[in-house]
Amino acid sequence: ELNLLTKKYNITAVYTLSSCIAPPKGFTEYCYENLMMKEIEKRHGKNWIDSLRTVALKNYVIKHPNEPYDENGIDLRTKYLNK
């Protein structure tokens, strides 16, 4: 769901095993991810990803009403369904 929301802004998450591979000489671990996060924060604000994450969670729960989704001991279906 989060990828669907960020795609509208031409942002796509790429999942790799890069964290399992030593970075090339001259690079630090997670440098690309950190650079991209800083650029996203610069363009959209510090809490933008967190806000989209909340929307993505709500969308997921609404699309999958029969699947429990617990966060911090609360089933999010009680929060987002029937409203």
C-alpha positions as CSV (number, residue, x, y, z in Angstrom):
1,E,0.0,0.0,0.0
2,L,2.8,2.4,0.8
3,N,4.4,1.8,-2.6
4,L,1.1,2.6,-4.3
5,L,1.0,6.0,-2.5
6,T,4.7,6.9,-3.1
7,K,4.5,5.8,-6.7
8,K,2.3,8.9,-7.4
9,Y,5.4,11.0,-6.5
10,N,7.8,8.8,-8.6
11,I,9.2,7.2,-5.5
12,T,9.6,3.4,-5.6
13,A,11.0,1.3,-2.9
14,V,13.6,-1.2,-4.2
15,Y,14.1,-4.2,-1.9
16,T,17.5,-5.8,-2.2
17,L,19.8,-7.8,-0.1
18,S,22.2,-4.9,0.0
19,S,22.3,-4.8,3.8
20,C,23.8,-8.3,3.7
21,I,26.6,-7.2,1.3
22,A,29.6,-5.2,2.4
23,P,29.5,-1.7,0.8
24,P,32.1,-0.9,-1.8
25,K,35.2,1.0,-0.7
26,G,34.4,4.6,-0.1
27,F,30.8,4.0,0.7
28,T,29.1,3.5,4.1
29,E,26.4,1.0,4.8
30,Y,22.9,2.2,3.9
31,C,24.4,5.4,2.3
32,Y,21.9,5.3,-0.7
33,E,18.9,4.8,1.6
34,N,20.1,7.7,3.9
35,L,20.6,10.0,0.9
36,M,17.2,9.2,-0.5
37,M,15.5,9.7,2.8
38,K,17.2,13.1,3.2
39,E,16.1,14.1,-0.3
40,I,12.5,13.0,0.4
41,E,12.5,15.0,3.7
42,K,13.9,18.0,1.9
43,R,11.1,17.9,-0.8
44,H,8.1,16.8,1.3
45,G,8.9,17.4,4.9
46,K,10.1,15.3,7.8
47,N,6.9,13.6,8.7
48,W,5.7,12.9,5.1
49,I,6.6,9.2,5.0
50,D,5.0,8.7,8.5
51,S,1.8,10.3,7.2
52,L,1.7,8.1,4.1
53,R,2.4,5.1,6.3
54,T,-0.7,5.8,8.3
55,V,-2.8,6.2,5.2
56,A,-1.3,3.0,3.8
57,L,-2.2,1.1,7.0
58,K,-5.7,2.3,6.9
59,N,-6.1,1.4,3.2
60,Y,-4.7,-2.1,3.8
61,V,-7.1,-2.7,6.7
62,I,-10.0,-1.6,4.6
63,K,-9.0,-3.8,1.7
64,H,-8.5,-6.8,4.0
65,P,-11.2,-6.6,6.6
66,N,-11.0,-10.3,7.5
67,E,-7.3,-10.2,8.3
68,P,-6.4,-9.1,11.8
69,Y,-3.7,-6.4,11.8
70,D,-2.3,-5.7,15.3
71,E,-0.2,-2.7,16.1
72,N,0.8,-2.1,19.7
73,G,-1.7,-4.7,20.9
74,I,-4.6,-3.0,19.0
75,D,-6.4,-4.7,16.1
76,L,-6.5,-1.8,13.6
77,R,-9.8,-3.1,12.2
78,T,-11.5,-1.6,15.3
79,K,-9.9,1.7,14.5
80,Y,-10.5,1.9,10.7
81,L,-13.5,-0.2,9.9
82,N,-17.1,1.0,10.3
83,K,-16.2,4.7,10.1
